[in-house]
């Protein structure tokens, strides 16, 4: 498989070499965590003169003897080299029973620089402080961005490449398949493994019929406001009685495994978060095609999903803006920076353009406002609102 340098993530790992943190690489299945760890290993070999790398990949049978925490701990200690920088790289760490005991013990010895990857259902961002007694540094890996997609295929026509990216997405393992159906079969297998192997195993889910229906519903309602209660009412016809508490828990499990990302609502005028109705976006938009098919494609929703994930990839906190009775697709916040964003597939129609721009013009502050659409034109301004093509914004 062709590899590209994912500098956005690799640089983050390089910049924390030698810090006392436990470095944890997270991300949805098949998003490139293992390849990133391999690229980091290559960087160490080429740039750290006195290094000693202790690498363990629990996907390989040769490490089966280390699947208990004590043998893992003893093995790594036995590989320690005095007078050198000792790096510990462990892939799929959750396959080792009680892995956190080994990691905590190694960290407490202050002899090793530790880097681990694992299934997100077992390495939750919210659980890292509980799992590990030392400080953790998390690197969140996403599927290929549009920029990485163009780099991988060496495309030069950004607009044509954008059309293809909307269909092919960022799950790089699917790029090896020439046939579209085979691509989506691969993507569906990745998603099913995430549900069955990670979520079902971690949370011991009994009602898989409910989980399957919930996944289909959320995929079909990307960019729509929804809530556990609304979904429960929709599922009222299920043979087995369903309550909103169970539905809410299942939705959280899907977010824990990075299948979906929840985006909360924010009252722009009142400057407060709203508790009812959130939006859910897929970690990669092609999961939707793989599960539901490509008929009746809604390109506007797909573009909104792509923009949501790109904002998260760039490190923004993302909210849905509520202003009077109107909605702003995204309020993106990073420290003192704030951006208001509307997303549309096509704004060539005057009524559509007015619908997208008018909520932005009603916001009475000086933060940047923009409409992202498939314009295929250079960016321009309309009454202080930036109008930019989605390909240009994704590459910016």
RODO-2510 file (C-alpha; in nm, 4 decimals, decimal comma):
residues 396
     n   res          X          Y          Z
     1     x     0,0000     0,0000     0,0000
     2     x     0,1222     0,3493    -0,0884
     3     x     0,2146     0,5601     0,2156
     4     x     0,2233     0,9363     0,2591
     5     x     0,3757     1,1383     0,5404
     6     x     0,0978     1,2564     0,7704
     7     x     0,2907     1,5522     0,9050
     8     x    -0,0021     1,6917     1,1043
     9     x     0,0155     1,3917     1,3381
    10     x     0,3798     1,2917     1,3063
    11     x     0,4969     1,6394     1,4073
    12     x     0,2851     1,6217     1,7231
    13     x     0,4594     1,2973     1,8228
    14     x     0,8026     1,4365     1,7404
    15     x     0,7378     1,7505     1,9458
    16     x     0,6683     1,5496     2,2649
    17     x     0,9760     1,3256     2,2493
    18     x     1,1356     1,3207     2,5914
    19     x     0,8363     1,4571     2,7816
    20     x     0,7166     1,2485     3,0780
    21     x     0,3675     1,2009     2,9307
    22     x     0,2220     0,8682     2,8200
    23     x     0,1486     0,9341     2,4529
    24     x    -0,1810     0,7819     2,3398
    25     x    -0,2785     0,7673     1,9698
    26     x    -0,6557     0,7404     1,9220
    27     x    -0,8867     0,7369     1,6208
    28     x    -1,1504     0,5314     1,4457
    29     x    -1,0529     0,1855     1,3190
    30     x    -0,8319     0,1848     1,0066
    31     x    -0,7632     0,5585     1,0289
    32     x    -0,3860     0,5042     1,0178
    33     x    -0,2776     0,4792     1,3823
    34     x    -0,0451     0,1817     1,3237
    35     x     0,1122     0,3413     1,0146
    36     x     0,1687     0,6593     1,2137
    37     x     0,3500     0,4650     1,4844
    38     x     0,5668     0,3009     1,2166
    39     x     0,6497     0,6419     1,0659
    40     x     0,7419     0,7663     1,4124
    41     x     0,9711     0,4673     1,4602
    42     x     1,1462     0,5537     1,1319
    43     x     1,1925     0,9117     1,2514
    44     x     1,3559     0,7924     1,5752
    45     x     1,5926     0,5613     1,3863
    46     x     1,7022     0,8423     1,1562
    47     x     1,7161     1,1337     1,4023
    48     x     1,7819     1,0114     1,7579
    49     x     2,1487     0,9010     1,7820
    50     x     2,1445     0,6887     2,0982
    51     x     1,8080     0,5181     2,0778
    52     x     1,6669     0,1854     2,1849
    53     x     1,3227     0,1000     2,0452
    54     x     1,1104    -0,1659     2,2117
    55     x     0,8230    -0,2249     1,9688
    56     x     0,5264    -0,4552     2,0265
    57     x     0,2392    -0,5087     1,7818
    58     x    -0,0343    -0,7205     1,9349
    59     x    -0,1808    -0,7858     1,5888
    60     x     0,1165    -1,0203     1,5325
    61     x     0,1141    -1,3747     1,6825
    62     x     0,4800    -1,3444     1,7841
    63     x     0,3706    -1,1268     2,0757
    64     x     0,0993    -1,3614     2,2028
    65     x     0,3159    -1,4528     2,5013
    66     x     0,2824    -1,0930     2,6242
    67     x    -0,0985    -1,0829     2,6411
    68     x    -0,0935    -1,0620     3,0228
    69     x     0,0282    -0,7446     3,1901
    70     x     0,3060    -0,9035     3,3984
    71     x     0,4882    -1,0753     3,1077
    72     x     0,4526    -0,7490     2,9109
    73     x     0,6022    -0,5474     3,1956
    74     x     0,8889    -0,7932     3,2496
    75     x     0,9680    -0,8195     2,8765
    76     x     0,9951    -0,4419     2,8291
    77     x     1,2135    -0,4066     3,1382
    78     x     1,4402    -0,6835     3,0079
    79     x     1,4890    -0,4865     2,6826
    80     x     1,5981    -0,1673     2,8597
    81     x     1,9372    -0,0328     2,7453
    82     x     2,1269     0,1844     2,9934
    83     x     2,2714     0,5087     2,8576
    84     x     2,0264     0,5256     2,5670
    85     x     1,6876     0,6877     2,4990
    86     x     1,4462     0,3986     2,5482
    87     x     1,1281     0,4208     2,3435
    88     x     0,8336     0,1857     2,4028
    89     x     0,5928     0,1571     2,1065
    90     x     0,2876    -0,0660     2,1613
    91     x     0,0187    -0,1171     1,8972
    92     x    -0,3318    -0,2368     1,9971
    93     x    -0,2395    -0,2251     2,3650
    94     x    -0,5935    -0,3154     2,4779
    95     x    -0,5368    -0,6751     2,3634
    96     x    -0,3156    -0,7232     2,6698
    97     x    -0,5215    -0,8037     2,9804
    98     x    -0,4876    -0,5281     3,2441
    99     x    -0,2521    -0,3379     3,0132
   100     x    -0,2818    -0,0239     3,2265
   101     x    -0,0960    -0,1945     3,5134
   102     x     0,2040    -0,2578     3,2888
   103     x     0,1971     0,0937     3,1395
   104     x     0,1660     0,2593     3,4805
   105     x     0,4522     0,0518     3,6197
   106     x     0,6789     0,1326     3,3264
   107     x     0,5912     0,4996     3,3468
   108     x     0,6622     0,5100     3,7211
   109     x     1,0126     0,3725     3,6601
   110     x     1,0937     0,6901     3,4608
   111     x     1,3133     0,4861     3,2253
   112     x     1,0933     0,4797     2,9145
   113     x     0,9330     0,7170     2,6650
   114     x     0,5964     0,5438     2,6071
   115     x     0,3737     0,5560     2,2952
   116     x     0,0613     0,3397     2,2577
   117     x    -0,2309     0,2918     2,0206
   118     x    -0,5497     0,1010     2,0782
   119     x    -0,9151     0,0525     2,0027
   120     x    -1,1058     0,3614     2,1064
   121     x    -1,3751     0,1700     2,2879
   122     x    -1,0974     0,0660     2,5278
   123     x    -0,8914     0,3871     2,5253
   124     x    -1,1555     0,6541     2,5697
   125     x    -1,0437     1,0149     2,5979
   126     x    -1,2635     1,0461     2,9062
   127     x    -1,1018     0,7414     3,0686
   128     x    -0,7327     0,8176     3,0109
   129     x    -0,6873     1,0002     3,3410
   130     x    -0,8480     0,7073     3,5238
   131     x    -0,6568     0,4361     3,3374
   132     x    -0,3146     0,5923     3,3718
   133     x    -0,1731     0,7453     3,6881
   134     x     0,0709     0,9586     3,4865
   135     x    -0,0125     1,2494     3,2603
   136     x    -0,1281     1,1521     2,9105
   137     x    -0,0869     1,3317     2,5788
   138     x    -0,3514     1,2303     2,3237
   139     x    -0,3029     1,2480     1,9467
   140     x    -0,6394     1,2152     1,7728
   141     x    -0,6037     1,0601     1,4259
   142     x    -0,8774     1,1042     1,1647
   143     x    -0,9267     0,9368     0,8255
   144     x    -0,7553     1,1064     0,5302
   145     x    -0,8369     1,4735     0,4848
   146     x    -0,9027     1,6114     0,1371
   147     x    -0,5484     1,7501     0,1342
   148     x    -0,4059     1,4045     0,2134
   149     x    -0,6351     1,2477    -0,0475
   150     x    -0,4968     1,4808    -0,3149
   151     x    -0,1421     1,4074    -0,2009
   152     x    -0,2000     1,0305    -0,2080
   153     x    -0,3306     1,0299    -0,5661
   154     x    -0,1134     1,3237    -0,6828
   155     x    -0,4206     1,5055    -0,8165
   156     x    -0,3706     1,8551    -0,9596
   157     x    -0,7328     1,9468    -1,0424
   158     x    -0,8751     2,0304    -0,6996
   159     x    -1,2354     2,0599    -0,8172
   160     x    -1,2386     1,7223    -0,9925
   161     x    -1,0587     1,5700    -0,6934
   162     x    -1,3264     1,7120    -0,4603
   163     x    -1,5979     1,5385    -0,6601
   164     x    -1,4108     1,2093    -0,6201
   165     x    -1,3356     1,2629    -0,2507
   166     x    -1,7049     1,3086    -0,1798
   167     x    -1,7603     0,9579    -0,3192
   168     x    -1,4405     0,7811    -0,2027
   169     x    -1,3809     0,9482     0,1356
   170     x    -1,0820     0,9167     0,3659
   171     x    -1,0604     0,5461     0,4537
   172     x    -0,7275     0,4887     0,2797
   173     x    -0,7494     0,1081     0,2913
   174     x    -1,0361     0,1266     0,0420
   175     x    -0,8146     0,2979    -0,2165
   176     x    -0,6543    -0,0372    -0,3010
   177     x    -0,9821    -0,1593    -0,4516
   178     x    -1,0584    -0,0557    -0,8090
   179     x    -1,4259    -0,1533    -0,8087
   180     x    -1,6629     0,0846    -0,6262
   181     x    -1,8651    -0,1996    -0,4776
   182     x    -1,5473    -0,3616    -0,3420
   183     x    -1,4463    -0,0266    -0,1887
   184     x    -1,7741     0,0000    -0,0017
   185     x    -1,7580    -0,3649     0,1039
   186     x    -1,4231    -0,2898     0,2678
   187     x    -1,5591     0,0229     0,4384
   188     x    -1,8680    -0,1648     0,5602
   189     x    -1,6436    -0,4391     0,7042
   190     x    -1,4416    -0,1764     0,8940
   191     x    -1,7570    -0,0237     1,0381
   192     x    -1,9086    -0,3605     1,1283
   193     x    -1,5861    -0,4596     1,3057
   194     x    -1,6031    -0,1356     1,5017
   195     x    -1,9587    -0,2159     1,6145
   196     x    -1,9172    -0,5882     1,6795
   197     x    -1,5585    -0,6194     1,8053
   198     x    -1,5210    -0,2924     1,9906
   199     x    -1,8560    -0,1613     2,1073
   200     x    -2,0387    -0,4906     2,1546
   201     x    -1,7432    -0,6465     2,3369
   202     x    -1,6709    -0,3455     2,5575
   203     x    -2,0310    -0,2775     2,6639
   204     x    -2,1745    -0,6295     2,6346
   205     x    -2,4641    -0,5124     2,4217
   206     x    -2,7529    -0,7546     2,4067
   207     x    -2,9952    -0,5688     2,1808
   208     x    -2,8064    -0,5616     1,8513
   209     x    -3,1308    -0,5024     1,6605
   210     x    -3,1620    -0,1679     1,8386
   211     x    -2,7963    -0,0811     1,7751
   212     x    -2,8299    -0,1587     1,4026
   213     x    -3,1452     0,0518     1,3716
   214     x    -2,9830     0,3353     1,5644
   215     x    -2,6776     0,3357     1,3368
   216     x    -2,8968     0,3441     1,0253
   217     x    -3,1090     0,6237     1,1722
   218     x    -2,8106     0,8421     1,2643
   219     x    -2,6508     0,7870     0,9242
   220     x    -2,9746     0,8767     0,7499
   221     x    -3,0114     1,1911     0,9625
   222     x    -2,6629     1,3411     0,9417
   223     x    -2,6936     1,7203     0,9939
   224     x    -3,0463     1,6903     1,1363
   225     x    -3,1150     1,7896     1,4956
   226     x    -3,2016     1,4838     1,6986
   227     x    -3,2284     1,3499     2,0530
   228     x    -3,2542     1,0139     2,2289
   229     x    -3,6209     1,0801     2,3081
   230     x    -3,7064     1,1608     1,9463
   231     x    -3,5316     0,8476     1,8256
   232     x    -3,7067     0,6377     2,0905
   233     x    -4,0428     0,7665     1,9687
   234     x    -3,9456     0,6823     1,6114
   235     x    -3,8524     0,3293     1,7197
   236     x    -4,1850     0,2756     1,8942
   237     x    -4,2697    -0,0134     1,6631
   238     x    -3,9836    -0,2358     1,7789
   239     x    -4,1038    -0,5697     1,9158
   240     x    -3,8900    -0,5231     2,2267
   241     x    -3,9726    -0,2181     2,4385
   242     x    -3,7076     0,0536     2,4038
   243     x    -3,6460     0,3431     2,6410
   244     x    -3,4604     0,6675     2,5783
   245     x    -3,1992     0,5896     2,8448
   246     x    -3,0831     0,2830     2,6498
   247     x    -3,0874     0,4755     2,3212
   248     x    -2,8857     0,7574     2,4810
   249     x    -2,6288     0,5072     2,6136
   250     x    -2,5928     0,3426     2,2712
   251     x    -2,5435     0,6825     2,1080
   252     x    -2,2650     0,7565     2,3564
   253     x    -2,0996     0,4200     2,2822
   254     x    -2,0935     0,5069     1,9108
   255     x    -1,9284     0,8405     1,9896
   256     x    -1,6810     0,6761     2,2288
   257     x    -1,5585     0,4573     1,9437
   258     x    -1,5373     0,7592     1,7103
   259     x    -1,7976     0,6158     1,4751
   260     x    -1,9894     0,9414     1,5220
   261     x    -1,9116     1,2845     1,6648
   262     x    -2,1769     1,4729     1,8584
   263     x    -2,2069     1,8474     1,7984
   264     x    -2,4002     2,0425     2,0609
   265     x    -2,6149     2,3521     2,0061
   266     x    -2,5040     2,6998     2,1143
   267     x    -2,7326     3,0003     2,1589
   268     x    -2,5357     3,2793     1,9883
   269     x    -2,7392     3,5672     2,1325
   270     x    -2,7707     3,4234     2,4835
   271     x    -2,4147     3,2863     2,4773
   272     x    -2,5100     2,9549     2,6385
   273     x    -2,5174     2,5896     2,5438
   274     x    -2,8561     2,4345     2,4725
   275     x    -2,9356     2,0984     2,6269
   276     x    -3,1911     1,9658     2,3775
   277     x    -3,1274     1,8269     2,0292
   278     x    -2,7758     1,7725     1,8974
   279     x    -2,6306     1,6813     1,5583
   280     x    -2,4260     1,3712     1,4807
   281     x    -2,1602     1,3399     1,2116
   282     x    -1,9761     1,0323     1,0856
   283     x    -1,5988     1,0081     1,1281
   284     x    -1,5906     0,9388     0,7545
   285     x    -1,8844     1,0172     0,5284
   286     x    -1,8389     0,7002     0,3191
   287     x    -1,9558     0,4845     0,6100
   288     x    -2,3002     0,6141     0,5119
   289     x    -2,2675     0,4904     0,1534
   290     x    -2,1338     0,1543     0,2678
   291     x    -2,4310     0,0963     0,4998
   292     x    -2,7179     0,2714     0,3206
   293     x    -2,6078     0,2763    -0,0439
   294     x    -2,5440     0,5673    -0,2800
   295     x    -2,8989     0,6163    -0,4045
   296     x    -3,0717     0,9415    -0,3106
   297     x    -2,7415     1,1025    -0,2185
   298     x    -2,7734     1,4361    -0,0424
   299     x    -2,4546     1,6217    -0,1321
   300     x    -2,5376     1,9097     0,1002
   301     x    -2,5356     1,6770     0,4019
   302     x    -2,2176     1,5072     0,2855
   303     x    -2,0408     1,8424     0,2501
   304     x    -2,1592     1,9417     0,5970
   305     x    -2,0173     1,6158     0,7354
   306     x    -1,6832     1,6760     0,5604
   307     x    -1,6592     2,0322     0,6981
   308     x    -1,7515     1,9192     1,0512
   309     x    -1,4754     1,6561     1,0579
   310     x    -1,2216     1,8967     0,9065
   311     x    -1,2948     2,1516     1,1789
   312     x    -1,2379     1,8825     1,4425
   313     x    -0,9212     1,7748     1,2607
   314     x    -0,7953     2,1331     1,2826
   315     x    -0,8503     2,1343     1,6570
   316     x    -1,1662     2,3453     1,6855
   317     x    -1,4467     2,2957     1,9313
   318     x    -1,7545     2,2756     1,7091
   319     x    -2,1133     2,3769     1,7862
   320     x    -2,4377     2,4275     1,5974
   321     x    -2,5375     2,7931     1,6264
   322     x    -2,8923     2,8934     1,7225
   323     x    -2,9912     3,2531     1,6484
   324     x    -3,3563     3,3464     1,7043
   325     x    -3,5390     3,0879     1,4896
   326     x    -3,2506     3,0434     1,2472
   327     x    -2,9552     2,8078     1,2541
   328     x    -2,5861     2,8557     1,1820
   329     x    -2,4344     2,5258     1,0643
   330     x    -2,1164     2,5636     1,2698
   331     x    -1,9688     2,7866     1,5346
   332     x    -1,6000     2,6886     1,5468
   333     x    -1,3997     2,7951     1,8512
   334     x    -1,0280     2,7672     1,9278
   335     x    -0,8978     2,9710     2,2220
   336     x    -0,9753     3,3349     2,1328
   337     x    -1,0666     3,2485     1,7714
   338     x    -1,4279     3,2044     1,6611
   339     x    -1,5728     3,1460     1,3113
   340     x    -1,9347     3,1261     1,1960
   341     x    -1,9846     2,8889     0,9021
   342     x    -2,2679     2,7977     0,6677
   343     x    -2,2270     2,4987     0,4329
   344     x    -2,4139     2,4421     0,1074
   345     x    -2,3736     2,2257    -0,1993
   346     x    -2,4858     2,4898    -0,4482
   347     x    -2,5503     2,8602    -0,3902
   348     x    -2,5956     2,9612    -0,7555
   349     x    -2,9694     3,0008    -0,6968
   350     x    -3,0493     3,3439    -0,5524
   351     x    -3,2961     3,2118    -0,2924
   352     x    -3,0481     2,9498    -0,1701
   353     x    -2,7740     3,2107    -0,1454
   354     x    -2,9996     3,4411     0,0548
   355     x    -3,1005     3,1557     0,2879
   356     x    -2,7367     3,0761     0,3666
   357     x    -2,6123     3,4331     0,4046
   358     x    -2,8983     3,5990     0,5949
   359     x    -2,8396     3,4230     0,9331
   360     x    -2,4736     3,5252     0,9225
   361     x    -2,5644     3,8895     0,8556
   362     x    -2,7809     3,8925     1,1692
   363     x    -2,4847     3,8112     1,3990
   364     x    -2,3755     4,1320     1,5684
   365     x    -2,0097     4,0683     1,6411
   366     x    -1,6835     4,1063     1,4532
   367     x    -1,5808     3,7397     1,4289
   368     x    -1,5275     3,6018     1,0752
   369     x    -1,8285     3,4673     0,8890
   370     x    -1,8175     3,2454     0,5820
   371     x    -2,0231     3,0352     0,3427
   372     x    -1,8495     2,7180     0,2212
   373     x    -1,9963     2,5736    -0,0994
   374     x    -1,9031     2,4122    -0,4277
   375     x    -1,8656     2,7422    -0,6138
   376     x    -1,5662     2,6436    -0,8314
   377     x    -1,4686     3,0134    -0,8162
   378     x    -1,2090     3,2162    -0,6324
   379     x    -1,3200     3,3367    -0,2911
   380     x    -1,5023     3,6674    -0,2663
   381     x    -1,6805     3,8826    -0,0068
   382     x    -2,0511     3,9601     0,0245
   383     x    -2,1298     4,2316     0,2832
   384     x    -1,8403     4,1127     0,4986
   385     x    -1,9187     3,7415     0,4580
   386     x    -1,6476     3,5331     0,2902
   387     x    -1,7783     3,3047     0,0128
   388     x    -1,5287     3,0240    -0,0514
   389     x    -1,5200     2,7029    -0,2519
   390     x    -1,5103     2,3908    -0,0335
   391     x    -1,1983     2,2534    -0,2064
   392     x    -1,0115     2,5791    -0,1457
   393     x    -1,1190     2,5878     0,2186
   394     x    -1,0189     2,2249     0,2790
   395     x    -0,6775     2,2929     0,1267
   396     x    -0,6341     2,6204     0,3160
***
